[in-house]
């Protein structure tokens, strides 16, 4: 079972919502290439708030993801796309189906 997860909330700058949405969609192949990332979801929470939720079997896998290509790409685009710092939380999965 995947016991480890990340929950990230991303707030788009005014007028950059479509660009952030496209960035998230374009990150899918990077997530698919990460062998330790078991599930990866890009989310739209409201008109300007987006999210990423991903799951891992081990803490090491979660940390590899945090040090990986998606995080690097996001931080490179943060000033252009985001109105505030990404809120990234390490969470534990208690149950899943």
C-alpha positions in Angstrom: 0.0 0.0 0.0 1.1 3.5 -0.7 1.4 5.1 2.8 3.3 8.2 1.7 1.9 11.1 -0.3 2.4 14.7 -1.2 -0.4 17.3 -1.5 0.6 20.6 -3.3 -1.6 23.6 -3.7 -0.7 26.1 -6.4 -2.3 29.5 -6.8 -2.1 30.9 -10.3 -1.3 34.5 -11.0 -4.2 36.5 -12.6 -4.3 35.7 -16.3 -1.9 32.7 -15.9 -4.5 30.0 -15.1 -4.5 28.4 -18.5 -0.6 28.5 -18.6 -0.5 26.7 -15.2 -3.1 24.2 -16.3 -1.0 23.5 -19.4 2.2 23.2 -17.4 0.5 20.6 -15.1 -0.8 18.6 -18.0 2.7 18.7 -19.6 4.2 17.2 -16.4 2.4 13.9 -16.8 5.2 12.2 -18.9 7.7 13.2 -16.2 5.5 11.6 -13.5 5.1 8.5 -15.6 8.9 8.2 -15.9 9.4 8.2 -12.1 9.4 4.6 -11.0 8.8 5.4 -7.3 5.8 7.6 -8.0 2.8 5.3 -8.0 -0.1 7.6 -8.5 0.1 11.2 -9.7 -2.9 13.6 -10.1 -3.0 17.1 -11.4 -6.1 18.9 -10.0 -8.1 22.0 -10.6 -9.6 23.1 -7.3 -11.3 26.4 -8.4 -10.8 29.0 -11.0 -7.3 29.9 -9.9 -6.2 27.2 -7.5 -4.6 23.9 -8.7 -3.1 21.0 -7.0 -0.9 17.9 -7.3 -1.5 14.8 -5.3 0.9 11.9 -5.6 1.5 8.6 -3.7 4.6 6.5 -2.9 5.3 3.2 -1.2 8.3 4.6 0.7 9.6 7.9 2.2 12.6 7.5 -0.1 10.4 7.5 -3.1 8.6 10.6 -1.9 11.9 12.4 -1.4 13.1 11.3 -4.8 10.0 13.0 -6.3 10.6 16.2 -4.3 14.1 16.2 -5.7 13.0 15.3 -9.2 12.3 17.0 -12.5 8.7 18.1 -11.9 9.7 20.0 -8.7 12.6 21.6 -10.6 10.4 22.6 -13.5 7.8 24.0 -11.2 10.3 26.1 -9.2 11.7 27.4 -12.5 8.2 28.6 -13.6 7.0 29.7 -10.1 7.6 33.4 -10.6 5.9 33.4 -13.9 2.9 31.3 -13.1 2.2 31.4 -9.3 0.9 34.3 -7.2 2.4 32.7 -4.0 4.8 30.0 -3.0 3.5 26.5 -3.6 2.1 24.9 -0.5 3.6 21.4 -0.4 2.6 19.0 2.4 3.9 15.6 3.2 0.9 13.5 4.2 0.3 9.9 5.3 -2.4 7.8 3.7 -4.4 6.0 6.4 -6.6 3.9 4.1 -7.2 3.6 0.3 -9.2 1.6 -2.2 
